[in-house]
Amino acid sequence: MKASELRAMGATELQKELLIMLRTQFGLRMQKATQQLSNTNQLRNIRKDISRVRTIITEKAI
């Protein structure tokens, strides 16, 4: 997800998006642990998206 799209969202929407991403990350980690994850690049992408959302939440708080 692009930063410009995230900046257009409200604070509550960002919190919901973050929660969804964290659940997705957990699911991907479980798939990796059980050798079911074929595309390991997904973990890297979701981790970057999570940090992007957290950064924008912090920016909006200031």
C-alpha positions in Angstrom: 0.0 0.0 0.0 1.3 3.4 -0.9 2.0 6.1 1.7 -0.2 8.6 -0.2 -3.1 6.2 0.2 -2.4 5.8 3.9 -2.1 9.5 4.5 -5.6 10.0 3.1 -7.1 7.6 5.7 -8.3 8.7 9.1 -6.7 7.6 12.4 -9.3 4.9 13.2 -9.0 3.5 9.6 -5.2 3.4 10.1 -5.6 1.5 13.3 -7.9 -1.0 11.7 -5.5 -1.4 8.8 -2.6 -2.0 11.2 -4.5 -4.7 13.0 -5.3 -6.5 9.7 -1.7 -6.3 8.7 -0.5 -7.7 12.0 -2.9 -10.6 11.7 -1.7 -11.2 8.2 1.9 -11.1 9.3 1.1 -13.7 12.0 -0.5 -16.0 9.5 2.5 -15.7 7.2 4.9 -16.5 10.0 2.9 -19.6 10.9 3.0 -20.7 7.2 6.7 -20.2 7.1 7.2 -22.2 10.3 5.2 -25.1 8.9 7.0 -24.9 5.5 3.7 -23.9 3.7 4.8 -20.5 2.6 6.0 -20.6 -1.0 6.6 -16.8 -1.5 8.8 -15.7 1.4 8.9 -12.2 -0.1 5.4 -11.6 1.3 6.8 -11.5 4.8 9.2 -8.7 3.9 6.5 -6.7 2.1 4.0 -6.9 5.0 6.7 -5.9 7.5 7.5 -2.8 5.4 3.8 -2.0 5.1 3.3 -2.3 8.9 6.2 0.1 9.5 4.8 2.5 6.9 1.4 2.5 8.7 3.0 3.0 12.1 5.1 5.9 10.7 2.0 7.7 9.4 0.1 7.1 12.6 3.0 8.8 14.4 3.0 11.7 11.9 -0.7 12.3 12.4 -0.3 12.2 16.2 2.2 15.1 16.1 
